[in-house]
Amino acid sequence: MTENILILSQLIELTSLKIISFDIFDTLIFRPAINSRDIFCFLDKYFQNSSGKLTEKISQLRIDCEDELIHEKGVENVTIDLIYERLGEKIKLEKERINILKEKEISLEVDLAELNMEMFDILKRARNTGKKVILTSDMYLASKHIALILSKFDIEYNALYVSADVKKRKDKGDLYDEIINRERVQPYEILHIGDNEDSDYIVPLKKGILAFHYNPHSITVKKNISHEFKPASQGITSIFLGYLINEENNLMSKKMMKFTNMYDFGYYCVGPFLLSMMLSILFSKEMQNSYDTLFFSSRDGYLPFKVYELLRNSVGTGIPGKYVYCGRRALSIVYYKGNALDYLSNIYKDTKLSNAAYTIEDLLCSLCLENYYIKTNNCDNNVESISNYISDYNALSLELEKRKNSAVQYFLQIFSNTGKGVIFDCGYSGSVSNYIYKLTNQKIDKIYMWETEQNKVIDKINMTKTNLLFTNVNEIMPFHLFFEEVFSPLESSCLGFENKDGVMSPVFDTTEVFSDKMRSDLTEVHNGVYNYIKKFCSYFDKFIPCFGIVDYKTVFNYTMAHFFDEKDESLGLLRNIVFYDKYFEGNVENSLANKLCLRNGNNSCKGNVLLNQEMLYINRQTKLSDDFNFKIGMHIHFFYIELYMEFLKELMEFPYHFDLFITCSDSIHTKLISNLFSPDKIPYLKELTVITVQNKGRDVGPWLIEMKEIHLRYDIFGHFHTKKNVGIGFGDEWRKYLFDNLLNKNSVVDILNIFFNNKNLGIVYPPMYKDVYNAFTSSGDSPFQETDIVRKVLLKINLQDIDNCNEIPFSVGTMFWYRPLALNKLFIEDLSYNDFPQEPIGINGTLAHAIERLPSYVASNAGYDTKLYLNPEILAEQFYTQYQKHELNNNASFSPSFKKLFFEKLYLKFIKFIPNRYFRGKVDQFFRKTLLRLF
């Protein structure tokens, strides 16, 4: 269970609540698509014109009709009846047929709905508290239709509010008013949970309703990649990936890292990609009509063969598949043409090119011909010297002749009476097809994931065809190695063939022994693959043929991205997968994880080892001093109530007893805040005071006016606010930076210890946030625009004027911990809200902005020091970020002279033409990020 869900579990226990309200779609119920509208593409299956052909996709027409009603007709509460009424008018379709299509859509919604188990558990907890549970939705479906979906999962609730019936909407706010009136409760007695940041979070909070923004993994991922999918052209791929992402949500709700075991690895990574690839082959008209049998080459064709047959049996269509033992060691016998030395020499030349350490002994052992090898302590390993190490040339020739005849018999047995065949192999050189042709005179086409130039040459010579799944190997590097091994069975290499009871059967290398860990790991991968595919087929049932057009390349890019995610250890899971390649590598044992690292230019630092905080030595205290006895107070000014969750998470982990004073400028939120920040839910909170104030002076006015008599009761006091910085691109990151350095549990321990051990310390805050610093330093203007106001304030509090206001250090963002005696002079005697201008105000030039600059100066004049604090974890992260940027610049393709010319002659002159300092900083930030990527 994630941290946010743990907090939600505690919120629903609040005794002040009477109703728990749940959004339905994308909260309680998921639909398997990147964009929920994409499921309409299944409607195309049911729509044909009188000639039996589809002239236009009904799915897109249906979407267009809904958009027309909303944007052109101005209908606020669109219903499914209105949509299909409009559709009938648009395509001139009789009412009966339109009604059939409408019922098909309703059936789709019911059939494809998935229950979000994470939120379902929360709903059950809510019911167990005895509170009333209601469900709400801004939806074109009527309550009776949604009730069908809910009954599918036995979801129990007390009331259902749907915009299509009530004619009021959450995003407009009037549906919440309707709920308050019908349920006869106060707004603060309702907790609403939903995924939409506006309609499920901001809007109810403005009404005084406690709201929780549910942001599951699945919704986040779908939003991030939604721009890649258009309902009309990519609907099926969207559904395919949407289903996978929903499945992942169940995993990610329990743990932060995606793959921590081999079963999950097979289920969420290997299974979806292999499924998409086999579906494209099974439903490819070209491949299915061109061939009579689909062969799968050992060993890497094993898992694809199993999946293909599973799918073929599931849908009852497709040419049959057949698994063929045709490993390199067995097929190399094709090079034997009566001369054993020529045969061995040719193979040795090939292997020696791939592995300089490869010996003549390695060659003979790889072919299981070690019985014919004369061992010596002085082997020169020259190809011309092979004859010196053969014990019995005639016996060796007889053995090779026998092996070749057995191979011919095996392949004739396989390929006889099978019609025209095509063989699937991961790739790549065309050797399998070529060897079979040379042994049997049977031409066979190929299905490859990738190919080399050698394969193109072989196709021309043999007049065969390669059906490529990827254009070239660069599209999937370094995963070509991965597929060859993970797709393989737990069988050792095939050495050749022998007659068993009249049937030619493979002979395996018994010297290859797999570890128990490898056997367990590979079995778990395969089980994960099978179970994912079985569940997928069961879920989509009659729609499986539609997935024949899935873009498996997009699926590949999505699933394989997890290998080299710095925050994921998926690559390390492959450390136990060790397949021998005696033909090229001799007896070298090399794990799949290591092969992938080496081929991708990576090293053993996967899994975020570089940023492992437990290994990072920092001279910090993990707990407060044993004799720590300070009295701690804290002020938070709430303007943006939607940021309550960020404060709540930090305060629930606060490491020492404290009192909390919250000011807010909207009286509707007073009771809500009192319930949220109850001492019952925050372990070390002793006393909470909530004060309603005027909306003047931003956070500074309420702090100086309301805390004037309060802060002196405490040894250390903190000042914070709901900083949002609307209009700048880095506002959220800036706030997180301040919280990480001032409210994070570890940071608080550090800071309180620093105060405790340094009696002269007056104020602590972090250095200026990097993007703010860049904006200030690149603008060319002084960051200080309040000089005159500052001088008036200093005169009023009897402090000496400042010669250069730009030299004053200050907390940019106005959040800090301080010793009240150090700043008490700043609390002006007769200060009132009338001294501050009416909102809205700008980003500088007011009394609040002037006072923001003064705390360190005031503390200094009172004899106290200022210290800048930076969380050690942030230091480490910034170090590696800077290192990566340095590497990026070093690898740039632009010359230093060009970069210097661009910056000094063009860019710096251009930026000065923007008169407004704020917008100049924004433009500069955008260009510098863009230029960093370019350079």
Beta strands, then each sheet from edge to edge (+ up, - down):
strand 1: 19-23
strand 2: 29-30
strand 3: 114-115
strand 4: 132-137
strand 5: 159-162
strand 6: 190-194
strand 7: 210-213
strand 8: 293-297
strand 9: 321-324
strand 10: 421-425
strand 11: 445-448
strand 12: 466-468
strand 13: 494-500
strand 14: 503-508
strand 15: 632-638
strand 16: 658-664
strand 17: 685-692
strand 18: 716-721
strand 19: 761-765
strand 20: 816-818
strand 21: 865-868
sheet 1: 5+ 4+ 1+ 6+ 7+
sheet 2: 2+ 3-
sheet 3: 9+ 8+ 10+ 11+ 12+
sheet 4: 13+ 14-
sheet 5: 17+ 16+ 15+ 18+ 20- 19+ 21+
end
